[in-house]
Amino acid sequence: ASEEVTHLHHVNVVVPVGRSRPIAAFYRDVLGFRSISRPENDRAGEWLEMDDGTQLHLSERDGGPHPDQHFAVMVDDLSAVRVRLGECGAGFRLRRLQESS
């Protein structure tokens, strides 16, 4: 068996208390994620999944998120996604990363 990491299972994003449902709706309606069940516990939140099985966990917590909190996804048609983001009023910022040498 290989000891290498084969793929990302999930990303946990902290969101303000009471905001996980509307944030989950954005990921479902605009970006095509689907809702999945989550374990019953005393914490509020939503779990979503992409077609490849990668999960996004939205966890409600008091306090603000770190200003650089983010995750990135790959898309087949960036132009089409930018149009959908614009139609729902979401901002988009293209940043080019410098390759390390």
C-alpha positions in Angstrom: 0.0 0.0 0.0 1.2 3.5 -0.9 1.9 5.9 1.9 1.2 8.9 -0.3 -1.8 11.1 0.1 -4.2 10.3 -2.8 -6.8 13.1 -2.5 -8.3 15.6 -0.2 -11.3 14.3 1.8 -12.7 17.5 3.2 -12.1 21.2 4.1 -13.7 22.7 7.2 -14.6 26.4 7.0 -15.7 28.3 10.0 -18.8 30.5 9.4 -20.7 33.0 11.6 -23.4 31.5 13.9 -26.7 31.3 12.0 -25.1 31.6 8.5 -24.4 28.0 7.5 -27.7 27.5 5.7 -27.5 30.5 3.3 -23.8 29.9 2.7 -24.5 26.2 1.9 -27.2 27.4 -0.5 -24.6 29.5 -2.4 -22.3 26.5 -2.8 -25.3 24.3 -3.9 -27.1 26.7 -6.2 -24.1 28.5 -7.7 -21.2 26.0 -7.6 -23.1 22.7 -7.9 -22.2 21.1 -4.5 -24.8 18.8 -3.0 -25.9 18.6 0.7 -24.9 15.4 2.6 -25.8 14.2 6.0 -23.6 15.1 9.0 -23.3 13.5 12.4 -25.7 14.6 15.1 -24.0 16.8 17.7 -24.4 20.0 19.6 -22.7 22.1 16.9 -24.5 23.8 14.1 -23.3 23.6 10.5 -23.8 22.0 7.0 -21.9 19.5 5.1 -21.6 19.5 1.3 -20.0 17.3 -1.3 -18.6 17.7 -4.9 -18.9 15.1 -7.6 -15.5 13.6 -6.8 -16.5 13.0 -3.2 -14.5 15.9 -1.7 -16.5 17.4 1.1 -16.9 21.0 2.4 -17.9 21.2 6.1 -19.3 24.5 7.3 -19.0 24.9 11.0 -20.7 27.7 12.9 -18.6 29.4 15.5 -18.5 32.7 17.3 -15.9 35.2 16.3 -14.6 36.2 12.9 -12.8 33.9 10.5 -9.1 34.4 9.8 -8.8 37.1 7.1 -6.9 34.7 4.8 -9.2 31.7 5.2 -9.9 30.2 1.8 -9.9 27.1 -0.3 -9.6 26.7 -4.0 -11.5 24.5 -6.5 -10.8 23.5 -10.1 -13.5 24.1 -12.7 -13.9 23.0 -16.3 -15.1 26.4 -17.6 -13.9 29.4 -15.6 -15.7 31.9 -17.9 -19.0 30.2 -17.2 -18.4 30.1 -13.5 -17.4 33.8 -13.4 -20.8 34.6 -15.2 -22.7 32.6 -12.6 -20.8 34.3 -9.7 -21.6 37.7 -11.2 -25.3 36.8 -11.7 -25.7 36.1 -8.0 -23.7 39.1 -6.9 -20.6 37.2 -5.6 -17.2 38.8 -6.1 -14.4 37.1 -8.0 -10.7 37.9 -7.9 -8.2 36.3 -10.2 -4.8 35.9 -8.6 -1.9 34.4 -10.4 0.5 32.4 -8.2 4.2 32.7 -8.9 5.9 29.3 -9.5 8.7 28.5 -7.1 12.1 27.7 -8.6 
